[in-house]
Structure formats: C-alpha cells, structure tokens
Amino acid sequence: MSTAVPKMPLPKHIPDRESIDPTLDLEVEITRLKQERNAIILSHYYQDGEMQDIADFVGDSLGLSQQAKATDADVIAFCGVHFMAETAKILNMGKTVVMPDSDAGCSLADRCPPDVFAEWLEQYPDHVVVSYINTSASIKAMSDIICTSTNAVRVVESIPKDKKIVFCPDRHLGRWVIKQTGRDMVLWPGFCVVHEQFTARKLLKHRRQYPNAELIAHPECEQSVLDMADFIGSTNQLIKHVVETKDVNEFIVATEMGVMHQMRKQRPGVTVIGAEPDSGCECAVCPYMRLNTMEKLYLALRDLKPEIDVPKEIADRAIAPIERMLALG
C-alpha cells in the first residue's frame, strides 16, 4: 500500500473574536487574569517575541511537555499549536487548557490522519511505533513511544535492536535519526511546510554573502540542507548552540524565525540571519503559530476558551507513550 500524504490547506488568518480596545494594556491585563485564574502561560519558541516575553516558560516541545506535567496551576494557557495543547491536556486531564486560537494546527499533524495512519500500520504489525510529538492525540494513542527532535535519537536507541521500527510523521527527521543511530526504520512520508522550504541552492547564496557565519539547521530540513550545516539540533539545541559558541558571532539559522528572538535576547550583539525559504518570502514563518496573538491570549484567559479537550478513551491510551518519552528525558 503506497501512502500519499494528504494535502492540507494552510491556515487563513481570521479576525480576533471581538474587537479589543486598542488602548488596553494587554500585558497588564494578561498578568492580572493569570493571577486571578491561577494560570501558567506556556509559549513555544516559534511565537512572536511579545508572546514569548509574557510567558512563564518558553521552550521547545519537550520542555513544554515537561513544564505542563510539572505545573500546579489550575489553568494552562498554551501559546503554540494544537497538538502541543492536546499533549498538555493529556498530562493534566483535571486542569483547564486553553489556546489563544484553536485553529493553530500543524502541517505534520494534519498530514497524518488517524484513519489513514491506522490502515497503513496494518502492514507493520510487528513494529514498534515511534511517533514524533507533532501528531494528534489519536496518533499518539496508536504509538508505543513519543519523541521530540531533542530526544528522538535517545528514544530510538532505547528500543532493543531486534525490534523493527515505524517512525512518523516527519520523513526528514526520521532519515536524520536513521543516520545518527544506524537503525532501519519505516518512515511515514510527512514534512513540515516551513522546514521543507529551505534549499541547498538558497543556502549557498547565504554562504557567499556571510562567509564567516555558521549554518545551523533543524533536523526537519531536507538532507541536502543538513549536509551543508555546521550544526544540527532541535529548537532548544540551536538556541543553546548560538548562546554558548562564543568564538562565532554570525549564524545563518535554518528554522522558524521565532527562535531568533531568544538567540538575541540570551546573547546580545550576536548576528543571526534567518535562512531564506524557497517560497518568495524573505523569512521562514509558521503560518499556524502566528495565528496566536496577544489579543487572543487575553480573551482566552478572560473567557477560558477556546478550551482544548481530549476524549478520555484517547487520552488513556496516549498517556503511556508520552510518559515513556518523559521518562527518557
């Protein structure tokens, strides 16, 4: 059975749910509501800088999952995309989880529909199913263990070598993990709409323009891009590399440009150049992540909606593979 990846439309920005008084001090109001609700604000690195700055914790998928599990807040306001908020809900079924915009999805998650994936899995009954965290709760419920780009190699290496592996949904991350571990894996043919747009041809142009810069890339990029990179790592690892590599002052960054906010914040004076995607745009921006706004975060905390829910029967099956991932760190 050959599997064609479903083509999913990109999200269209829709107006905020109501008009917000432009003179309202959103930072003050969000802070007030956070205290009143006993809420924690979690933000992914791909959010706008002001969303990151108001958050209690900013991180990648692994760090956000760890924070969601550890929090004693009554309300989790998740500034990210839908699968992240679902994961937070699975880890906190008794808490209220809200998102600024529930239409903030993910191209990887959307291109791995549960019914199609379940039929595809029937070909591999004796395989361990490793699913990237960028999947829906339903996909997680069909999995044996979850991984993030931070711990994907560690997760695969934890599986006995006599076991066969299915990896979904990102084919580029899967190929990179194969290269790092030497394990053979069956890959679901998914990809990220942001990272797939980086090309070796465009990056060669950047190399000529910035000859002293290091090229750093996320493993969701194509292999030709990764072959050129001086450093490959998860979102958090890319930020850490820029902050700690003091003998280099210029970096070309092949991932979503939101990470550059933390790079500049944590290492003032560093020069970070966003790699130009092959799409006619001058910057790599996730259209899903950017549906979230300060106005929508204010409304989400005020109204406690849109609220994220996961059916109990799915959450009960999805929690085990998530916990296995968290146990590995």
C-alpha positions in Angstrom: 0.0 0.0 0.0 1.5 3.3 -1.1 0.6 6.3 1.1 0.1 9.7 -0.4 0.4 12.4 2.1 -2.9 14.3 2.2 -2.6 17.9 1.0 -3.8 20.3 3.7 -4.7 23.9 3.2 -2.6 26.5 5.1 -4.5 28.3 7.8 -6.0 31.7 6.9 -5.8 34.4 9.4 -9.2 35.2 10.8 -10.1 38.3 12.8 -9.9 38.2 16.6 -13.2 37.0 18.1 -14.1 40.5 19.2 -12.7 44.0 18.8 -10.3 44.8 21.7 -9.9 48.4 22.9 -6.6 49.4 21.4 -5.7 51.5 24.5 -6.0 48.4 26.7 -2.6 47.5 28.3 -2.6 43.8 27.3 0.5 42.9 29.3 -1.1 44.3 32.5 -4.5 42.7 31.8 -3.0 39.3 30.9 -0.8 39.4 34.1 -3.9 40.2 36.1 -6.0 37.5 34.6 -3.2 35.0 35.0 -3.1 35.7 38.7 -6.9 35.5 39.1 -7.1 32.2 37.2 -4.0 30.7 38.8 -2.8 30.2 35.3 0.5 29.4 33.7 1.4 30.7 30.2 3.5 28.4 28.1 4.9 29.6 24.8 6.8 27.9 22.0 9.9 29.5 20.6 8.1 30.0 17.3 5.7 32.6 18.7 6.1 36.3 18.3 8.6 37.9 20.6 5.9 39.6 22.7 4.2 36.3 23.3 7.4 34.7 24.4 8.2 37.6 26.8 4.8 37.4 28.6 5.1 33.6 29.1 6.1 31.9 32.3 8.1 29.4 30.3 9.3 29.4 26.8 10.6 26.2 25.3 10.5 23.5 22.6 8.1 20.6 22.5 10.0 18.6 25.1 10.5 21.4 27.5 6.8 22.5 27.2 5.7 18.9 27.8 7.9 18.7 30.9 6.5 22.0 32.2 2.9 21.0 31.5 3.4 17.8 33.5 5.0 19.6 36.5 2.7 22.6 36.9 0.4 23.0 39.8 -1.6 25.8 38.0 -5.4 25.4 37.5 -5.3 26.8 34.0 -2.7 26.2 31.3 -2.7 28.9 28.5 -0.8 27.3 25.7 0.7 29.6 23.1 1.7 27.1 20.4 -0.2 24.8 18.1 -3.0 22.3 18.7 -1.0 19.1 19.2 1.0 20.8 22.0 -2.1 21.9 23.8 -3.5 18.4 23.4 -0.4 17.0 25.0 -0.7 19.4 27.9 -4.3 18.3 28.4 -3.4 14.6 28.3 -0.9 15.2 31.0 -3.4 17.3 33.0 -6.9 15.9 32.4 -8.2 17.6 35.5 -7.0 21.1 34.5 -8.3 23.7 32.1 -6.2 24.0 28.9 -6.9 27.0 26.6 -5.3 28.2 23.4 -5.3 31.8 22.0 -6.5 30.3 18.7 -7.7 26.7 18.3 -7.2 26.9 14.5 -3.4 26.9 15.1 -2.7 23.5 13.7 0.4 21.8 12.3 1.2 20.6 8.8 2.9 17.5 10.2 0.0 16.6 12.4 -2.6 17.4 9.7 -0.9 15.3 7.1 -1.1 12.2 9.3 -4.9 11.5 9.5 -5.6 8.8 12.2 -7.8 6.6 9.9 -5.2 6.6 7.1 -2.4 6.0 9.6 -4.2 3.1 11.2 -4.7 1.4 7.8 -1.1 2.0 6.9 0.1 0.5 10.2 -1.7 -2.8 9.4 1.3 -3.5 7.1 3.7 -3.4 10.1 2.1 -5.4 12.9 5.4 -6.4 14.5 6.9 -2.9 14.5 7.5 -0.5 17.4 5.6 2.7 16.6 7.7 5.8 17.4 5.7 9.0 16.8 7.1 12.5 16.7 5.3 14.8 19.2 4.0 16.7 16.2 1.0 14.4 15.9 -2.6 14.4 17.1 -3.7 12.8 20.3 -5.2 10.0 18.2 -1.9 9.2 16.6 -0.2 9.2 20.0 -2.8 6.7 21.2 -1.7 4.3 18.4 2.0 4.7 19.3 4.4 2.8 21.6 6.6 5.9 22.5 6.7 9.6 21.6 9.8 11.6 20.8 10.8 15.2 20.1 13.6 16.4 17.9 15.6 16.9 21.1 15.4 13.2 22.2 14.5 11.3 19.0 17.9 9.7 18.8 17.8 8.7 22.5 14.3 7.3 22.1 15.2 5.2 19.1 18.4 3.9 20.8 16.3 2.8 23.8 14.4 0.3 21.6 16.0 -3.2 21.5 18.0 -3.7 18.3 16.0 -6.8 17.4 12.8 -4.7 17.1 11.6 -3.2 13.9 10.5 0.4 14.0 7.9 2.6 12.3 8.6 6.3 12.6 6.1 9.1 11.9 5.3 11.6 10.6 8.4 13.6 9.6 10.4 11.8 6.9 13.3 14.2 7.2 13.7 13.9 11.0 13.3 10.1 10.5 16.1 10.0 7.9 18.4 12.0 10.2 17.7 9.7 13.1 18.5 6.7 10.9 21.8 8.3 10.1 22.6 9.0 13.7 21.6 5.6 15.1 22.2 3.2 12.2 18.7 1.8 12.8 16.5 0.9 9.9 13.0 2.5 10.2 9.9 2.6 8.1 9.0 6.3 7.6 5.7 7.9 7.1 6.1 10.5 4.3 5.2 13.7 6.1 7.0 17.0 6.3 6.9 20.5 7.8 5.8 23.2 5.5 8.3 25.6 7.0 11.4 23.4 7.1 10.8 21.8 3.7 11.2 25.2 2.0 14.9 25.6 2.9 17.0 24.5 -0.1 20.8 24.0 -0.6 20.7 26.4 -3.5 19.4 29.3 -1.4 21.8 28.4 1.4 24.8 28.5 -0.9 23.8 32.1 -1.6 23.8 32.9 2.1 27.2 31.2 2.5 28.7 33.5 -0.1 27.0 36.5 1.5 28.1 35.6 5.0 31.4 33.7 4.7 32.2 33.9 8.4 28.8 32.6 9.6 27.9 29.2 10.8 25.0 27.5 9.3 22.7 25.8 11.9 19.7 23.8 10.9 16.8 21.9 12.4 16.6 18.1 11.5 13.2 18.6 9.9 15.1 20.1 7.0 15.9 18.2 3.8 19.0 16.1 3.8 20.8 18.3 1.2 20.4 21.2 3.7 21.6 19.1 6.7 24.6 18.0 4.7 25.6 21.7 4.5 25.0 22.5 8.1 27.8 23.1 10.6 25.4 22.2 13.5 22.1 20.3 13.5 19.8 20.4 16.5 16.3 20.8 18.0 14.9 24.3 18.5 16.3 24.5 22.0 19.6 23.0 21.0 20.0 25.6 18.2 19.4 28.4 20.7 21.9 26.9 23.2 24.5 26.5 20.5 24.3 30.2 19.5 24.5 31.3 23.1 27.4 29.1 24.0 29.5 29.3 20.9 31.4 32.5 21.8 34.0 32.2 19.1 31.4 32.6 16.4 29.5 35.9 16.0 27.3 35.2 12.9 24.8 32.4 12.4 22.6 31.5 9.5 19.5 29.9 11.0 17.5 27.3 9.0 14.4 27.0 11.1 11.3 29.1 12.0 12.5 32.7 12.6 10.8 32.9 16.1 13.9 31.3 17.6 16.0 34.3 16.8 14.2 36.3 19.5 15.7 34.1 22.2 19.1 34.0 20.5 19.3 37.8 20.5 17.8 38.0 24.0 20.2 35.5 25.5 23.3 36.7 23.6 23.0 40.4 22.9 25.1 41.5 20.0 25.1 38.2 18.1 24.2 38.4 14.4 21.6 35.9 13.4 20.4 35.7 9.8 17.2 33.9 9.0 17.7 31.5 6.1 15.6 32.5 3.2 13.0 29.9 2.2 12.4 28.9 -1.4 8.9 30.4 -1.4 9.3 34.0 -2.4 9.2 35.1 1.2 12.2 36.7 2.9 11.7 34.9 6.2 10.6 31.5 7.4 7.4 31.9 9.5 5.0 29.2 10.5 1.5 30.4 9.5 -0.1 28.2 12.1 1.9 29.5 15.1 1.3 33.1 14.1 -2.4 32.8 14.4 -1.9 33.3 18.1 -1.8 37.0 19.2 -1.7 38.9 22.5 -5.4 39.9 21.9 -6.4 36.3 21.6 -4.3 35.3 24.7 -6.1 38.0 26.7 -9.5 36.7 25.6 -8.6 33.1 26.2 -7.7 33.9 29.8 -10.7 36.1 30.3 -13.2 33.6 28.8 -11.4 30.3 29.4 -11.9 29.4 25.8 -11.2 28.1 23.3 -10.7 25.2 25.6 -8.8 22.1 24.5 -10.3 18.7 25.3 -9.2 15.2 24.5 -11.7 12.2 24.8 -10.9 10.1 27.8 -10.5 6.9 25.9 -7.9 8.5 23.6 -6.1 10.2 26.5 -6.0 7.0 28.4 -4.1 5.3 25.6 -1.9 8.3 24.6 -0.6 9.0 28.1 1.6 5.8 28.3 3.8 6.6 25.2 4.1 10.2 26.3 5.2 9.2 29.8 7.7 6.8 28.3 9.2 9.7 26.4 9.3 11.9 29.5 11.0 9.2 31.5 13.9 9.2 29.0 14.2 13.0 29.3 
